[in-house]
């Protein structure tokens, strides 16, 4: 806030009054902006975040980092919309920091209601509780979810040119 006084009101005492008024109205503007800043899940106070989370049907699980909790509350609506499809569930998992996950449904030789979530060993070990909560909240009803871990292993194989002759001899009596 900048207050401009006419030139005939210049003077040391009026300048002090002008600076005090500028500081006061700047503080009033901050007070008025504060409620608007509390509606952003990324920056609001934790008590307000709990209210927003309650409104969006998000519960904080034990040991959940605050950054992940804020991210879950921020994306609650779009996650609820996306969770209805396989591609949407993949987007939910990427959005919440789990990473790419393969989702396989209706596998041959298995019950039709089993959904297989194939992910890396590190993804499962870093996010076990988050995955449980996401499957519980966004998983489809009447489905059973199983986790399958994929661990990449480096394999070294030497390829050598092998040129030997072979003969087959047949003897008859």
C-alpha positions in Angstrom: 0.0 0.0 0.0 1.3 3.4 -1.0 -0.2 6.6 0.2 0.6 9.8 -1.7 0.2 13.1 0.1 -0.1 16.4 -1.8 3.1 18.4 -1.8 1.7 21.0 0.7 1.3 18.3 3.3 5.0 17.3 3.2 6.8 17.5 6.5 8.5 15.2 9.0 5.5 14.7 11.3 3.1 14.1 8.4 5.6 11.7 6.8 5.6 9.7 10.0 1.8 9.6 10.0 1.8 8.5 6.4 4.2 5.6 7.1 2.2 4.5 10.1 -1.0 4.5 8.0 0.7 2.5 5.2 1.8 -0.1 7.7 -1.6 -0.2 9.3 -3.5 -0.8 6.0 -0.9 -3.3 5.0 -1.6 -5.3 8.2 -5.4 -5.0 7.6 -4.9 -6.4 4.0 -3.0 -9.4 5.4 -5.8 -10.0 8.0 -8.3 -10.0 5.2 -6.2 -12.3 3.0 -5.6 -14.8 5.8 -9.0 -16.7 5.4 -8.4 -17.0 1.7 -5.0 -18.5 2.2 -6.5 -21.1 4.6 -8.4 -22.7 1.7 -5.3 -23.9 0.0 -4.4 -27.4 1.4 -0.7 -26.9 0.6 -0.3 -23.8 2.8 -3.0 -23.7 5.4 -2.7 -24.4 9.1 -2.8 -28.0 10.1 -6.0 -27.6 12.1 -7.7 -26.1 9.0 -6.3 -28.9 6.9 -7.9 -31.5 9.1 -11.3 -29.8 8.5 -10.8 -29.7 4.8 -9.7 -33.4 4.9 -12.9 -34.3 6.9 -14.9 -32.4 4.2 -13.2 -34.4 1.5 -13.4 -37.8 3.3 -9.7 -38.2 3.9 -8.3 -39.6 7.2 -4.7 -39.3 8.2 -3.2 -42.7 8.8 -0.6 -43.4 11.5 2.8 -42.2 10.6 1.8 -40.3 7.5 4.1 -37.4 6.6 2.4 -34.0 6.5 3.5 -33.4 2.9 1.8 -36.6 1.8 -1.3 -35.8 3.9 -1.5 -32.3 2.2 -1.1 -34.0 -1.2 -3.9 -36.5 -0.5 -6.2 -33.7 0.6 -5.4 -31.5 -2.3 -6.1 -34.2 -4.9 -9.0 -35.9 -3.0 -11.7 -34.9 -5.5 -9.9 -35.8 -8.7 -8.6 -39.1 -7.1 -12.2 -40.0 -6.3 -13.2 -39.4 -9.9 -10.2 -41.2 -11.4 -10.5 -44.3 -9.1 -13.3 -45.8 -11.1 -11.1 -47.0 -13.9 -7.8 -48.8 -14.3 -6.1 -45.9 -16.1 -7.5 -43.5 -13.4 -6.2 -45.7 -10.6 -2.7 -45.6 -12.3 -3.0 -41.8 -12.3 -3.9 -41.7 -8.6 -0.9 -43.7 -7.7 1.4 -41.5 -9.8 -0.2 -38.4 -8.4 0.5 -39.5 -4.8 4.1 -40.3 -5.4 4.0 -44.1 -5.6 5.0 -44.2 -9.2 4.0 -46.3 -12.2 2.1 -49.4 -11.2 0.7 -52.1 -13.5 -2.9 -53.1 -12.8 -4.0 -56.5 -14.2 -7.6 -57.6 -14.0 -9.3 -60.9 -14.9 -6.2 -63.1 -15.2 -6.6 -66.5 -16.8 -6.7 -69.3 -14.3 -7.6 -67.0 -11.4 -10.9 -65.8 -9.9 -12.5 -63.0 -11.9 -12.6 -60.6 -8.9 -8.9 -60.5 -8.2 -7.0 -57.4 -9.2 -3.3 -57.7 -9.3 -1.2 -54.6 -8.6 2.3 -55.2 -9.9 4.9 -52.8 -8.6 8.6 -52.7 -7.7 9.9 -53.9 -4.3 11.0 -50.4 -3.4 7.6 -49.0 -4.1 5.9 -51.5 -1.8 8.5 -51.1 1.0 8.3 -47.3 0.9 4.5 -47.0 0.8 2.9 -50.0 2.5 0.4 -48.1 4.5 -0.4 -45.6 1.7 -1.2 -48.5 -0.7 -3.4 -50.1 1.9 -5.3 -46.9 2.5 -5.7 -46.2 -1.3 -7.0 -49.7 -2.0 -9.4 -49.4 0.9 -10.7 -46.0 -0.1 -10.5 -46.0 -3.9 -10.6 -49.7 -4.7 -13.6 -51.1 -6.4 -16.2 -52.9 -4.3 -16.5 -56.7 -4.7 -12.8 -56.9 -5.7 -9.8 -58.4 -4.0 -6.5 -56.7 -4.4 -3.2 -58.5 -4.4 0.3 -57.0 -4.6 2.9 -58.5 -6.8 6.5 -57.3 -6.6 8.9 -57.2 -9.5 12.5 -57.0 -8.7 14.8 -56.3 -11.6 18.0 -58.4 -11.7 21.0 -57.7 -13.9 22.1 -60.6 -15.9 25.4 -60.8 -17.7 25.8 -63.3 -20.5 28.8 -63.8 -22.7 28.2 -64.6 -26.3 30.9 -66.5 -28.0 31.2 -67.8 -31.6 31.2 -71.6 -31.4 32.2 -73.4 -34.6 32.6 -77.1 -34.1 31.9 -79.8 -36.6 29.6 -82.6 -35.9 29.6 -86.0 -37.5 27.1 -88.8 -37.1 28.5 -92.3 -37.9 26.2 -95.3 -38.1 27.6 -98.8 -38.0 25.6 -101.8 -39.2 26.3 -105.5 -38.8 
